[in-house]
Amino acid sequence: MNSRLPVAVIGAGIVGSMVALALLRDGHQVTLIEQGEAGGEQAASFGNGAWLSPASVVPMSTPGLWKKLPGSLSDADGPLVIRWPALPGLLPWLLRFMWAGHSVARVEATARALSALLKDAPQRHLHHAAQAGVADLVVQRGLLYLYPDRAAFHAEALSWRLRRDNGVQWTELEGPALRELLPDVDPRYGLGIRVAAGGHCLDPGAYVAALVRQAVAEGARVVRARATGFVFEGARHAAVRTDQGEVACRRAVIAAGIASAALARQVGDRIPLASERGYHVVLAKAPVRLSLPVMPSDGKMAMTPTRGGLRVAGQVELAAVSAAPDWRRAELLARFARRMFPALSGDAGGVTGVEAASPTSRWLGHRPSTPDGLPVIGPSPAHPDVFHAFGHGHVGLAAAPATSELVADLLAGRSPALDPQPYRPSRF
Ligand SMILES: Cc1cc2nc3c(=O)[nH]c(=O)nc-3n(C[C@H](O)[C@H](O)[C@H](O)COP(=O)(O)OP(=O)(O)OC[C@H]3O[C@@H](n4cnc5c(N)ncnc54)[C@H](O)[C@@H]3O)c2cc1C
């Protein structure tokens, strides 16, 4: 058993902050190295859809995707686009991505591995939020998938079978029961599928900041710096190199979101990681009664009631991390919200349509995505003193607590509570 080791965690997003807490509770001396504000806008953890969903077990790549992909990638108004100049660089990742969904058996295995990370996510987050003194930031009021009709629901039969096989339960709402829950939604939606076990976060950025404050209260040190590499003495890890000098430590954990692959390369690991760029808009003054997050089947975006207002998050834009934002993609989200909630287009509650429908903020973030839809968690094959904890794609907020426990188990040399095999870095 390894205890009381000096450990540096690179990145204070949701994954790094949770990993720091898990390591502190094992007695390690933890230094968090973060280049920006903890929970700041640079992190994917800041602006996501805020879903804590045990139902997010369906990978993006499923059988038959290869037939639909060319069409959807070139539909400029659709939920998935590619910036063509990025295609050559992304091609190897895209081929692996399509391969990952080539068979139902493969997708079932991915769903099981995602479920292991997600199944207790809301309860775990409620617990963490309470410990960090921000119990009010996490709620468990369920999540709702919205369909125009039963045919649209049945068109997603594989997704719901995967959810059911992984213990997700739901209730169906139609007619008055649906209207009562969603009084302001457009009547074209006739069926709601409610996953009562789901939860959401009311302000993910503030939540991460609170977790980091809690880590500091429990003894962590935060170093504001950009990690650039690793120092080894023989096979032994000695320090993380940063733009502000070296941070001495016997173990390092790479939890730097989309920047993680470059750091992993410094250790000698080539992990395929691409940014599935996503956007959000917040409509602070939306006169919309929404007690729980909703995902419309025809828009594939999260409509989440947050502390700042109605947050509409979604879109997958495959492009270089450094490419400028294409704010038309954020406008698509706002436009969809206006179609979904007619009150956003008229005058309601003393708020004019223009005010209600105008985003008060917009944001671009980088989902750190592996081609097989699973995160990379565990010791580096090249240098086992360095651990990987990244690549959570669409589910990093929800999966962070289980990830942190797995990292702590592996780093301590304990037999992990969770089977680490599906996430092992050596699989690429
Ligand atoms: C539009 C959108 C919607 C989403 N919706 C959901 C959702 O509803 N539910 C869900 O569970 N997930 C969702 N996600 C995914 C989720 O946000 C991410 O998987 C998760 O935030 C990744 O967390 P992270 O800690 O790995 O990375 P990040 O949050 O990006 O944090 C990485 C941190 O590392 C720091 N860093 C980077 N490089 C260095 C360096 N060299 N040195 C020091 N620090 C460094 C960065 O500054 C950053 O703070 C969504 C993502 C997007 C974009």
The ligand as a Gaussian input file, in Angstrom:
#p B3LYP/6-31G(d) Opt

LIG

0 1
 C      -21.346000      21.504000     -24.416000
 C      -20.951000      20.445000     -23.409000
 C      -21.950000      19.809000     -22.678000
 C      -21.618000      18.817000     -21.759000
 N      -22.601000      18.279000     -20.962000
 C      -22.267000      17.396000     -19.983000
 C      -23.251000      16.931000     -19.066000
 O      -24.418000      17.360000     -19.113000
 N      -22.887000      16.018000     -18.119000
 C      -21.602000      15.527000     -18.045000
 O      -21.347000      14.669000     -17.190000
 N      -20.629000      15.990000     -18.865000
 C      -20.933000      16.909000     -19.823000
 N      -19.966000      17.408000     -20.670000
 C      -18.599000      16.854000     -20.558000
 C      -17.838000      17.397000     -19.364000
 O      -17.984000      18.795000     -19.290000
 C      -16.361000      17.029000     -19.493000
 O      -16.224000      15.642000     -19.762000
 C      -15.617000      17.327000     -18.192000
 O      -15.862000      18.647000     -17.796000
 C      -14.128000      17.091000     -18.329000
 O      -13.545000      17.454000     -17.107000
 P      -11.978000      17.519000     -16.917000
 O      -11.717000      17.858000     -15.500000
 O      -11.392000      16.272000     -17.485000
 O      -11.480000      18.668000     -17.908000
 P      -11.656000      20.257000     -17.786000
 O      -12.906000      20.620000     -17.111000
 O      -11.428000      20.817000     -19.136000
 O      -10.494000      20.678000     -16.807000
 C       -9.134000      20.588000     -17.177000
 C       -8.377000      21.641000     -16.403000
 O       -6.990000      21.433000     -16.640000
 C       -6.378000      22.688000     -16.777000
 N       -5.161000      22.486000     -17.575000
 C       -5.077000      22.113000     -18.878000
 N       -3.793000      22.002000     -19.237000
 C       -3.057000      22.301000     -18.162000
 C       -1.667000      22.344000     -17.918000
 N       -0.771000      22.022000     -18.864000
 N       -1.241000      22.713000     -16.683000
 C       -2.129000      23.018000     -15.709000
 N       -3.455000      23.003000     -15.885000
 C       -3.920000      22.616000     -17.092000
 C       -7.412000      23.548000     -17.483000
 O       -7.164000      24.922000     -17.262000
 C       -8.692000      23.058000     -16.841000
 O       -9.046000      23.829000     -15.716000
 C      -20.259000      18.422000     -21.596000
 C      -19.261000      19.075000     -22.303000
 C      -19.588000      20.092000     -23.200000
 C      -18.495000      20.813000     -23.927000

